[in-house]
Amino acid sequence: MAVRLLLDENLSEQLVRALAPQFAESLHVRLLGLGGASDLQLWNLAIAEDCVLVTKDEDFVKLSVLRGPPPKVIWLNAGNVANAVVSSLILQNADAIEAFVAHTELGVLALGLGPRPR
């Protein structure tokens, strides 16, 4: 089963191309003309398009707790980092993402960078 990602506007459109080898059918809200859409609009779009919503916005975590899946939410707790770091974080966790999508009861997957060297 191919996992489709819907990237929130707080992520770069360039990630669609960077993630294509693993997540070929990914979408980005700005490329769909939905920049500035409300959280609920994006939530409903992710459901309609059968996508996993990928965001840095913690509001979607709260929305998932209130509503439950679908859609599933991948919360990137990585701060302000380069696109290469974000794409690497997602691609390195592709197996975990696929397992998360297959698990019917889970609504949120948090991905982070871990402790940073000083």
C-alpha positions as a printed Julia matrix, in Angstrom:
118×3 Matrix{Float64}:
   0.0    0.0    0.0
   1.42   3.36  -1.02
   1.39   5.96   1.74
   0.27   9.39   0.6
   1.5   12.39   2.57
  -0.14  15.81   2.73
   2.5   18.35   3.71
   1.33  21.33   5.73
   2.25  24.85   4.68
   4.85  25.08   7.46
   6.94  22.68   5.35
   8.6   23.45   2.02
   6.98  22.52  -1.28
  10.41  21.2   -2.33
   9.88  18.27   0.02
   7.34  16.74  -2.37
  10.15  16.07  -4.86
  12.65  15.03  -2.17
  10.2   12.48  -0.72
   9.06  11.12  -4.1
  11.32   8.03  -4.08
   9.43   6.66  -1.05
   6.2    8.71  -1.02
   5.52   9.27  -4.71
   1.95  10.53  -4.45
   2.57  13.17  -1.79
   0.8   16.52  -1.91
   1.54  19.98  -0.53
  -1.21  22.36   0.57
   0.31  25.39  -1.19
   0.73  23.46  -4.46
  -3.0   22.71  -4.2
  -3.75  26.43  -3.8
  -4.69  26.04  -0.14
  -2.08  28.19   1.56
  -3.71  29.87   4.54
  -6.47  27.26   4.82
  -7.79  26.54   8.28
  -6.66  23.5   10.25
 -10.1   21.97   9.82
 -10.0   22.47   6.04
  -6.63  20.69   5.89
  -7.91  17.96   8.2
 -10.86  17.34   5.88
  -8.64  17.49   2.79
  -6.36  14.81   4.26
  -9.41  12.61   4.83
 -10.79  13.23   1.34
  -7.42  12.53  -0.33
  -6.63   9.53   1.92
  -3.41  11.19   3.1
  -1.35  11.25   6.25
  -1.04  14.86   7.37
   2.59  15.89   7.98
   3.1   19.04  10.02
   5.19  20.92  12.54
   1.98  22.39  13.99
   1.09  20.94  17.39
  -2.54  22.02  16.86
  -3.02  18.97  14.62
  -1.87  16.72  17.46
  -4.6   18.24  19.63
  -7.14  17.87  16.85
  -6.2   14.21  16.48
  -6.68  13.62  20.2
 -10.14  15.23  20.02
 -11.33  13.64  16.78
  -9.2   10.54  16.33
  -8.13   9.24  12.95
  -8.58   9.57  10.09
  -6.52  11.32   9.11
  -3.38  10.15  10.77
  -0.89  12.87  11.71
   2.89  12.86  11.58
   4.14  15.6   13.87
   7.67  16.75  13.09
   9.17  18.02  16.31
  12.38  19.17  14.66
  12.42  22.94  14.96
  13.62  25.2   12.18
  15.91  22.95  10.15
  16.91  22.65   6.5
  14.76  20.78   4.0
  17.47  18.13   3.69
  17.15  17.41   7.42
  13.36  17.18   7.23
  13.4   14.89   4.18
  16.08  12.72   5.78
  14.04  12.46   8.99
  10.97  11.34   7.06
  12.79   8.97   4.71
  14.83   7.37   7.5
  11.55   6.64   9.29
   9.7    5.29   6.23
   9.28   1.83   7.77
   7.96   3.32  11.01
   5.57   5.52   8.99
   4.24   2.53   7.07
   3.76   0.56  10.32
   2.01   3.59  11.86
  -0.37   3.87   8.9
  -1.17   0.15   9.12
  -1.99   0.36  12.85
  -5.68   1.18  13.04
  -5.74   2.66  16.54
  -2.83   5.1   16.37
  -3.53   8.69  15.36
  -0.24  10.55  15.82
   3.37   9.67  15.09
   5.92  12.12  16.51
   9.28  12.29  14.77
  12.16  14.31  16.2
  15.87  14.71  15.89
  16.8   13.71  19.43
  19.42  15.48  21.49
  21.74  17.77  19.59
  25.47  17.85  20.32
  26.73  20.93  22.16
